[in-house]
Amino acid sequence: MQLFAALLVHTGETLARCFERKRFVEFQSFLPLLFGSVWCRRIRSLHLILDNGSTHAPKRLPGWLASRGLPFPVHLHWLPVNASWLDQIEIVFSERQRKALTPNDFESTDHVRQRILGFFAERNRRAQPIQWTYTAQKLLGKVGRQRRLAATS
């Protein structure tokens, strides 16, 4: 069971769909669901923040998006490698793991799908933006410490 999800950052709502496989073709099936959703009605532009995984096909995605004839521009933002902690959807995935997939007592893949989609339906009923506790100041301090350590090594 493979999950594709999009997080509307300013509300905390999540659009989620399950697929049997995790390839670019499934991602191509997921994106029109997003583009046709209520989220994309009357928007001026859409910003997609993606990791560099092969599913997102970094080399193919821009051309595929351009061929869609969308009524709004889509801006792609690629996270640096090994920086999944910058992706707010990872916070949602962690919550999903704790609240919906543990313990993993599933009778079937349909049961997994129901549990995942049920989690997101419930989460959307009480959706709120994620309040990051990790500030830019903390990040800059960490980077500075790492640079000082690297310089003394």
C-alpha positions as CSV (number, residue, x, y, z in Angstrom):
1,M,0.0,0.0,0.0
2,Q,1.5,3.3,-1.1
3,L,0.4,6.7,0.0
4,F,0.5,9.9,-1.9
5,A,-0.5,13.0,0.0
6,A,-0.5,16.8,-0.3
7,L,-0.6,19.2,2.6
8,L,-2.3,22.6,2.4
9,V,0.2,24.4,4.6
10,H,-1.9,27.3,5.7
11,T,-4.9,25.2,6.9
12,G,-3.3,21.9,7.7
13,E,-5.7,19.9,5.5
14,T,-4.3,16.9,3.7
15,L,-5.4,15.3,0.4
16,A,-4.4,11.6,0.5
17,R,-4.9,8.7,-1.8
18,C,-3.6,5.1,-1.7
19,F,-2.1,3.2,-4.6
20,E,-0.8,-0.3,-5.0
21,R,2.5,0.9,-6.4
22,K,4.8,3.9,-6.0
23,R,6.0,5.1,-9.4
24,F,5.8,8.3,-11.4
25,V,2.7,6.9,-13.2
26,E,0.8,6.8,-9.8
27,F,2.1,10.3,-9.0
28,Q,0.7,11.4,-12.3
29,S,-2.7,9.9,-11.3
30,F,-2.5,11.7,-7.9
31,L,-1.7,15.2,-9.2
32,P,-4.9,15.7,-11.2
33,L,-6.9,14.9,-8.0
34,L,-5.0,17.8,-6.4
35,F,-5.4,20.1,-9.4
36,G,-9.1,19.4,-9.6
37,S,-9.7,19.7,-5.8
38,V,-11.5,22.5,-4.1
39,W,-8.0,23.7,-3.0
40,C,-7.1,24.7,-6.5
41,R,-10.2,26.5,-7.4
42,R,-9.5,30.2,-7.9
43,I,-5.8,30.0,-7.0
44,R,-3.3,32.2,-8.7
45,S,-0.4,29.7,-8.4
46,L,0.5,26.4,-6.8
47,H,3.8,25.6,-5.1
48,L,4.7,22.0,-4.9
49,I,7.5,21.1,-2.4
50,L,8.9,17.7,-3.3
51,D,11.8,15.5,-2.3
52,N,14.1,14.2,-4.9
53,G,12.7,10.7,-5.0
54,S,12.4,8.9,-8.3
55,T,8.6,8.8,-7.8
56,H,8.5,12.6,-8.4
57,A,10.6,12.2,-11.5
58,P,12.5,15.5,-11.2
59,K,13.6,15.3,-14.9
60,R,10.1,14.5,-16.3
61,L,7.8,16.4,-14.0
62,P,8.3,19.9,-15.3
63,G,7.5,18.9,-18.9
64,W,4.6,16.8,-17.8
65,L,3.1,19.7,-15.8
66,A,3.6,22.1,-18.8
67,S,1.6,19.7,-21.0
68,R,-1.4,19.8,-18.7
69,G,-2.7,23.2,-19.7
70,L,-3.5,24.2,-16.1
71,P,-5.2,27.5,-15.5
72,F,-2.5,28.4,-12.9
73,P,1.3,28.1,-12.8
74,V,2.9,25.3,-10.8
75,H,6.1,26.2,-9.1
76,L,8.3,23.2,-8.2
77,H,10.6,23.4,-5.1
78,W,12.9,20.5,-4.6
79,L,14.1,19.8,-1.1
80,P,17.8,19.1,-0.6
81,V,18.9,15.5,-0.4
82,N,18.7,14.2,3.2
83,A,16.5,17.1,4.3
84,S,13.1,15.4,4.7
85,W,12.9,17.1,8.1
86,L,12.1,20.3,6.2
87,D,9.0,18.8,4.6
88,Q,6.0,19.4,6.7
89,I,4.1,16.4,5.3
90,E,6.7,14.2,7.0
91,I,5.3,15.5,10.3
92,V,1.8,14.4,9.2
93,F,3.3,11.0,8.1
94,S,4.8,10.5,11.6
95,E,1.5,11.2,13.2
96,R,-0.2,8.8,10.8
97,Q,2.3,6.1,11.7
98,R,1.7,6.6,15.5
99,K,-2.1,6.9,15.3
100,A,-3.2,4.8,12.4
101,L,-0.6,2.2,11.6
102,T,0.6,1.1,15.1
103,P,0.0,-1.6,16.0
104,N,0.1,-3.2,12.6
105,D,-2.7,-5.6,13.1
106,F,-4.2,-5.5,9.6
107,E,-6.4,-8.2,8.1
108,S,-5.8,-7.1,4.5
109,T,-4.4,-4.3,2.3
110,D,-8.0,-3.0,2.1
111,H,-7.9,-2.7,5.9
112,V,-4.7,-0.7,5.7
113,R,-6.2,1.6,3.1
114,Q,-9.3,2.1,5.3
115,R,-7.2,2.9,8.3
116,I,-5.0,5.4,6.4
117,L,-7.9,7.2,4.7
118,G,-9.9,7.2,7.9
119,F,-7.0,8.8,9.7
120,F,-6.8,11.6,7.1
121,A,-10.6,12.1,7.1
122,E,-10.5,12.6,10.9
123,R,-7.4,14.8,10.7
124,N,-9.1,17.0,8.2
125,R,-12.1,17.6,10.4
126,R,-9.8,19.2,13.0
127,A,-7.1,20.5,10.6
128,Q,-4.7,23.2,11.8
129,P,-1.5,24.6,10.3
130,I,1.6,23.0,11.7
131,Q,3.3,25.2,14.2
132,W,7.0,24.6,13.8
133,T,9.1,24.7,16.9
134,Y,12.4,24.5,15.0
135,T,13.2,28.1,14.2
136,A,15.6,29.6,11.7
137,Q,17.8,30.7,14.6
138,K,18.1,27.1,15.8
139,L,19.0,26.0,12.3
140,L,21.6,28.6,11.8
141,G,23.1,27.8,15.2
142,K,23.3,24.1,14.3
143,V,24.9,24.8,10.9
144,G,27.4,27.1,12.6
145,R,28.3,24.4,15.1
146,Q,28.7,21.8,12.3
147,R,31.0,24.2,10.4
148,R,33.1,24.9,13.4
149,L,33.4,21.1,14.1
150,A,34.3,20.4,10.5
151,A,37.0,23.2,10.6
152,T,38.7,21.7,13.6
153,S,38.6,18.1,12.3
